[in-house]
């Protein structure tokens, strides 16, 4: 359903983009965090492999014990290791970095199974918290490496708080989306639909206050229309019943024929039929409608006197509209009838079509008597008419038809200078 103002849709789109952006950033941060964590783990594992390969190189070459211990001690210090233990495949201790720091060390075999639960295969790594066990080849050795806790704990805390931050962001975005949906979008959509039902043009400036103000005015106007409708019906029926009663008395006295009563009853029947026709919901038979063609058909259906000149300024490649051809043609006929009745004597009717802001417009301009400001405000009200014999349903029907097509009708007029009625309908995509 088309909205004439873009403000509600802009707000909804901007808010939706904002929420999606928050979710995207949160998910992106989560992805980066895991990638960073994987890189950190890979960095540690690459360091373990480098340490193991260095140890294997030292042990595969002849060194005296003091020189070998010095090389391995420097290796531990270079990588800032908490503990380095080298064992053979029988779990005999080949080197233990703690032996050089006066730390008590059991000289028995090392039980890696109790710590890791499994032993790695050749060139594989098993990990338990900050401890790593790697198996080299040629010679086959187990390299046990323990990283300094402060190093890994610091990263673990950063990663943990980052996950908490992302989780809070996702929860915040979810609550924000729910809040906006429940307290902003749905009420705004309701107000927008209500305003559209009333034919109110949506504006960006002061959307809520202006829209509610116009809706209130429309409700007051509809209340006034209902009162006028009731008064009109009561007045017409009272006049008709009074005429029927008077005719019935004259018929009793033989002064009037009975057919006069029938005639007055027919007038009442016609009034009721036109009221029912106006109040009946319209059923649209939608198709692509060429308004230029509809104008030509409308001119054929109305009899204009020779003293009234008709000038057409139609756009040759006018976009079609998605609508009911017959209903739109009848609406144009009503506009032409209104222009004809507004011209007293010689005059001119100008019919123009064109496109603006995604809409197709059709305007009917006359140089008739025009209307005062208070008349313009009432001109589309049912049963408002400046003619004694008129029912005031013609322009009201035009407004009803146009609004059923998601369009609007506008009027400009000045007393003594004529009036211009403009229909604006959504253009059908070519």
Steps between C-alpha positions, in 0.01 A plus 500: 500500500658822388574781743513847360753620754823307541567596863356187672679275256823700541483469881430127479779449247753703699413323826513160332839582349619619842397173667646290219822701526523431874443130440752498216764673711437262789523193279801643319672564833419146607648367177813715541534382861492136403739565214731682738473216750579245229798709390618519860467123538678444169770742609554301820503172311748636246722610788475151653605346169788745471612420856470125436693515174771709668526249785515213250777679316699553818461139608576351159843661498786427736530746787659468837238501780578847630478655154174314427349615828606855424337487155175359633496749788545788258221354286262497797588856586466615138143368474424604859392148597377404843624141468679291234537123532652265241444125533569201282229255390547304824423816694852534632585859577761639259475864604298698756531878516406502869819313587690825435284718727536301822147365462453150646459254215432129525760315300264216423321462165245758391130401489353703215187283487383622840522859381374477142303175493662406169832515323547676168608324185805605302494875430170538686409726790269438794402787726362536847445861613846665473690173465603347166651162410666448163666190353801539272656255259864401455557494785159413643449729798213643699531875551293630790452878503312704759430865417505772760148527649492879491543495123211266423278620784521858376387396155231275646362790703499726194324237292248429778410866547475543126252215480302657786501833315375338181230308689382819670499678162287227346258503794485881484433492127227241553328704773543817295342334198210369710453840662503685169267248341249507783515865601591678178453306178162340572340821638656699214367249250156524658509880487625486141222266389243706687629819340491338159142387557417863567692616192759690704829571328789382715763766571849477641467805720341432838375162376329381819349826622400620153351164404305460822377857465378435147344167602314678779377762256389229260312321777327824594420553135354151469294560811373821342430312176300240693294773663444667164414166343242429771358849467484469121325162510254621766431817301446318168280231651298752696441705185407191301267366770342843536445512123353148498264580785388822327451317170309221672252753642458663161445158341231430761326820396544412132716805433821313401558170324650206691801488266641812672546293817673231298730764349600631844563145620722446197700810598553352847599169345757675276644683800539176694655326197763774455585498870542120494710522184734752663532304826555165330867383504665528161626186330790581274552315171869579473683540171746741338306821444593769248361822648521676161263241356274527806481878444386449141232251611384737774461785252281276284272424796432861593314757295679834508340808346679670212562806716743298710838441337702192593880508479708187558867508603576133532839330525537268200716235671312516831562204731205276564342454842386178661129552550140446401444661159124547538517651849776742402308602188189569711714709737623709205141538376401634843785753491392616154138531615612706797707728273208533258259599779750752641513693171223753453484593135807482279803331648791260465598163647867399492598136544865421569693180571859448604736328745670614819681317780392155386138607460276555200283807535187617321366850553171655393503881507205728436454877497164486673369659817763350727462431871564675827742348755222356716344336195833340400520333840153347452504428128572124534251445781205280403176699449682833484373684196470860389208410274147485635424181306836332555566211738871577548626148426692562177827634640472279809485201264807630313695515828385152596606349166840670504577394858403141416781520242747618769493849356383839611300787358593865549309818431602863461243770444433869534165667508423637155816351339411137452618172653758230431448138607807274479504122528834340595540125459802269539669440167510139384852369443574499131 
